[in-house]
Amino acid sequence: MQNKWKDSAAKAAIEQYNDVHEDIALRVYTSRLIGADPSLVLHGGGNTSVKSRTKNKVNEEVDVLYVKGSGWDLDTLAPPGLPGVLLDHLVKLRDLDSLSDEDMVNEQRTHLLDASSPNPSVETLLHAFLPHKFIDHSHADASLIIANQPDAEKICREVFGETIGMVSYIMPGFALAKAAAEVYEKNSKVEGLMLINHGMFTFGATAKESYDRHIDAVTKAEEYIAKNPPKALTPLEGPAVSASEKEILNALAPVLRGLYGLKSEKTWVVHHRKDEKAKAFASSQECVAWSQIGTATPDHVIRTKQKPLLLNLKQWQDEDVLREEVASALETYYENYHQYFKTNKDAKGANKTELDPLPRVLLVAGLGLLTIGKTVKETKIAADIYQHTIDII
C-alpha cells in the first residue's frame, strides 16, 4: 500500500485551516488520506482522533479529544466534523463497571465544547482511553481478511509480531473501549491494535507517525495475503447459471420492487453492479455458506443488513411463478432476521426497536450482485460495500 503523506501537502493543510489549531489541521489531512483509499474505508467507515488543548469560555486550559463525528466521511472531513469532547471526563468514565450505549452517547454529548456539534463516533471512548495523541482506525480490506479468520490471532502474530496487539471481538461501545485499553497496557510498546472481526487501529505522537504505522501494518497484511492464493470457486448448477443477465434482471427487478412495496408501502430502487467477480461468487456453491457468515465489520450492518438474500432461480419466464419463488425466499429471510434480532436483543437485555427486515443485498446466481434501497445513493453504497466484502471473503 502506497504511503501518500507529503510534507508539502501537510503544510498546505495547516495553512488552509489556519483558523483552527495545527493539531486539528493535520488530523484533517491524514484523515482524508485514509478516506480517499476505498481499500481502507468506505462510506462513513473508520474514524480518527487527536488529543489537544484549548481554552474554554472562561479562559481555562482544557484537554480535548477531537474525534470524527457521526455523518462525516473521512475523505471529505473538515474541522467541523471533529467534535471536541472534554477529555478528562471521558477518561473518568473508564472507572465505571458498565455504561449503556444510550448513556454513553449522553455523556459524550453533555461534555461537548459546542452543543451544536455532531454526535461523536461510537468509538469515542476507545480513542479517549488510549493515551496517544493521534489515533487512526480503518476497516482495511487486508486487515479484515486476517481479522475474520478462525485463527486470526495466530496469523496476526505471524504477520505483525509484537508490534500490533490483539483485541477479541466485542461490539463497539464502552466494553470494547475498556478491553482495548487493557490490551494496550499489557504491552505499551505496540504501535496499534487489531480488533478481531472489526478492523485496525494505529496510534502515534504525531499525525505522520500514526498514519505511517497504519500504512505499514496494512502493507504487511497485504503481503501476507499475496502469499496465500484464494480458494477456487465451485460453480452452482441450475438454469440461471447459464442464462442471459439481461433476461434475469428484466424479469426479477420489477418483481422485487413490487414485493418490497407491498411489505413497506414505499417505492424501491434496484441496482445491478456488473462485476464478474461478484457474479462468479453469487453463482458458486461456496457462496451458500460463506455469504451467510455475516458482515466483514459491524459498521456495514446499517448499509447491507447482516446477510444477503441468495437466489438461484428455477425459472423467470412466468412472472407469477417467479413472484411466488422470490416471495417465499423473502419470507424465510424475514423470519431469520426477526430471530437474529430477538436473539441479540434478549442476550443484551436491551430495549431495541426492530428495523424493517427487507434485505438490501441480493446475490443472484447467473446475475451477480443486486442491491435495493429507497434511493439510488443507498443502492450504490451497499453495492460498493458488498463488492469489498466479496473481496474479503
N, C-alpha and C positions, 0 to 999 in steps of 0.2 A: 504494500500500500504506500502510495506516494505521500510524503510529508510536504504539505503546502504552505508551511509557515514561511513568511518573508519579512525580514526586518523592516523593509521599506513600507510594506502594507500595514504592519503593526503600528508604525509611526504615523501613517496616514489615518488610521482609525483613532488614535489619540487626538490628532488634530481635528478630525471630523466631529468627534463627540467631546469637544472642549468645554462643554457646559456641565460635564459630569466628571467624577474622579477618574484618574487614569486606570485604576483597577477595573472599573466598570467598562471603560472603553476597550480594554484588552480582553475582558470577559466576552464582550460582544464579538470581537474579532475572531477569537478561536471557536466560539460557539457557531459562528457562521461557517467556518472552515469545516467543522464536523457536519453541520446540517446540509452543506452543499453536496455531500457524498451519499447517494442513496444506499450504498452498501454499509453505511454506518447507522443512519437513522432515516425514517420515513414519516412524513405527515404528522408532525407533532410529537414524534417519539424522542426519547432521550431527554436529558436535562443537564444543566451546568450551573455552577455557582461560584461566587467569590466572597470571601470574608474581608470586610473593610471597616473603616471608621468614618463617622460623620458627626455633625453637630445637630442636636435636636432644636426645637423651637426656643428652649430656654438656654441655648448656647452650651449645653453639656456634650462632651465627647461620648459617643456610644458606639459599641461594636455592633455591626450589622451584617447579616447574611443576605446577599443579593442572589436570588435563585430564579431560574426560569419560571415564568408564570403560566397558568392554565390558559389555553387558547393561542399561545405563541408557538411558532415553528422555529427551530434553531437556525434554519437557512435564511430567515428574514428577521431574526431577533434584533431588537433595538433597545436602548436603555429603559424605556417604559415597560418592556417585557421582563424586567428583572426586579420584581417587587422586593423591597427591603424589609426584613423582619428583624426585630431586636434579638440579637444572638444570645445574650445572657439568659433570657427567658427560655429560649428553645433548649439550651443546654440543661437547664434545671429540670426540664420535663423527663429527662432520662432517669431520674430517681423514682419515677412512678412505676408501679408494678404493671399497669395496663393503661391503655388510652384508646378509646374507640375512634374510628375514622371521623365521625361527626365531631367529637370533642377535639381531635387533633386539628381539624380544619378551623374550628372556632379559636383555639389557642393561637394558631398562626395568624388568622385574620385580625384578632384583637390586639396583636402586637406588631402590626404593620406600621411603617413610618408614614405611609399615605393610605388612608382608608379607601381611596378610590382605585387602588392597585388591583390587578387581577389576583385570583387565588394563587398562592404559591404552590409549587409542584407537590404532588402526593408524596414525593420522596425528600421533601424539605428536611425532615428530621435526620435522615441518613446523612445529608450534607452537613447538618449542624453538629452531629455527634462525632464526626471525624474532624481532626484538628487542622487539616491542611487549608491553605489559603485558597487555592484553585482546585476544583473538582470537576471532572468530565465524566458523563455517563452516556453510553450509546448502546444500541441493540445491533451491533455489527453482525452481519451475516456470519462471518467467520467465527466470531466468539459464540454465537448461538448454536452453530453446528457442533461445537465442542461442549457447550454448557448443557445441551439437551441429550447428550449420550448417556446410556445407563451407567457407564464407568467414567463419568465426566471428571471426577476429582483425580482419578489416576492419570487420565490424559492431560489434565491441566498441570500436574506435577511434571510430566514428561516435557510438555511444551514450554512452561514458564519457570520451572524450578521453584525457587523460594521467593521469586520477585512478585508473584501475584497470590493473594490469599483467597481461600475458598469459603463461600458462604452458602450454606444449604438453603433449599428453596423455602421461602416464606412469602406470602402475598405482600405487596408494597404497603407500607404503613409503619406504625410505631414498633411492632415486634421485629420487623426486618431491620429497622434503623438500629435498634439495640444490638441485634445479632451481628450486624456488620461492624459496629464499633468494637464489639468484643473480639471478633476475629482479628481486626487490625491491632488491637492492644496486645494480643498474644505474640505478634511479630511486627513491631513497628518499623521494620526495615522494608516491608513490602511497598511496592510502587503503585499497587492497585488491588482491586478485589474482583473476582469473578463470582457473580451471583448465579447459582445453578438455575437453569430454566428461565433466565431473565436477561442477563447482559453483563457488560464490562464497566467498571469504574476505575479511573486512574486519578491521581492527585499529585500536587507539587506546590512548591513555594512560589512559582511564577506561572503565568499563563502558558508560556512556552514549554516549561518543564512538564506540566500536566498533559499538554497536547502531544508533545514528543513521546511521552510514555504510552499514551493511548495508541498512537500510530505504530509504535514499536510492538506493543502487545498484539494488536490486530495482525500485523505483518507476520509475527511468529505463528499465529493461529493459521493464517493463510498458507504459510509454507508447510506446516504440518499436514493440512488438509490435502495439499497438492501431491503429497507422497502417498495418499490413500485414495485410489480411484473409486468413483461411486459404483454401487452395485447395478448391474444391468437390469432393466425392467422386463417383466414377462407380459406380453400382450394379452388383453382380455379376449374373450370370444363373444360373438353376438353380431346381429345385423348392423348395429350402429357403428361398429368399429371401422367398417369399410364404406360407409355411406358418405354422401356429399355433405360437407359442413353447412353449406347454404340451405339445403333442404331441411336438415335438422333444426337449424336456427330459425328459419322462417316458420316452421311448424310449432316449435317449442316456445319461442318468446311470447306470442300473444296468449298462449295457454297460461304461462307463468304470470303474466300481468293480470289476467282475469282472475286466477285463483288468489293471488295476493290481494287484489282489490276487494274480493268477496270477504276475505279474512279481516281486512283492516279498514275498509271503506275509504281507501286512499288510492292515488294513482302511483304507478311504479315505472321505473326505467330499467331496462335490461341492457347490459353491456357485455359484448363478446371480446375478450382480449386474445387476439390472434397471436399465438405463441406455440411453436412446435414442441417445445419442451413441456409446456403445460398440457398440450394435447396428448403427448406420449404418456405423461403421468396419469392423466384422467382415464386413459384407455389401458391402464395396466392392472394386473392382479394385485400388485403391491399397494396401489392406491387405496384399496378397500380397507387395509389395516393402517397404513402409515398416515393417511389423511385424518384419521379419527383419533389420533393421539392427543390433539389439542393444538393451541396456538404456539408459535415459536417463542413468544414472550407475552406476559399478561397484558401489556398495553394494547395489543392488537385485538383483544376481545371486543372492544367497543365498536370496531370497524368491521370485523369479519364474523362475529359470533364465535363460539368455542370451536365449532367444527363446520366443515362444508357439507352440503347435501350431495350425495352421489347418485347419478342417474346413468344406467346402462339400458337405454330404451329398447323395448321389444319391437316397437313399430311407431311410426309418426305420421303415416298416411291418413289414418282415420282420426279426425280431431276428437271425437267423443271418447274413443278408446285411449288416446293419448292423455286426455284430460283426466280420465279415471286412474291411469297409471301414475301420473305425476301427483294427483291429489292424494293417493294412497301413500306415496313416498313422503309427502309433506306431513300427513297426519302422524306417521311414525316419527318424523323429525320433531314435531310439536311435543309429542309425548315424552321423547327422550330429553328434550330441552327443559320441559317442566320438571322432570325428575332430577336433572342436573341442578336446576335452580333450588329445588326443595332440599336436596341432599346438602348442598353447601350452606343454605340458609339455616337448616337445623344444626349443622355442625358448628356454626359460628354463634348460634343463638341470637342472630341479629334480625331486626325488623326491616327487611328489604322489600322493595316492590319489584315484581317480576316484569321485565320488559317484554315487548312482543316476541313471539317465538319464531318469527319468519327467518329462514336462513338468508344470509347476504352473499354467500359464495356457493356456487354450484360447480361440481366437476362432472362433466358430461362426456361419457365415452364416445369417441368419434368426433367430438366437437372441441373439448378442452375446457377452458376457464370461462365461466359466466359469473357476473356479479349483478346484483339487483339492489336498487335503492330508490329513495324518493327524489333524488336529483342526479344529474349526470356526474357532478363532482363526487358524490358519495360512491357511485359505482366505480369510478376511476381510482379513487383512493383505495377501495377494497381490493381492486384488481392489482394495483401496484404492490400492496402488502402481500397478497397471496402469491404473486409471482416470486417474490423473495422467499416466502415460506416454502414454496416448491424447491427452490434452490437449496434451502437449508435442509429440507427433508432428504 
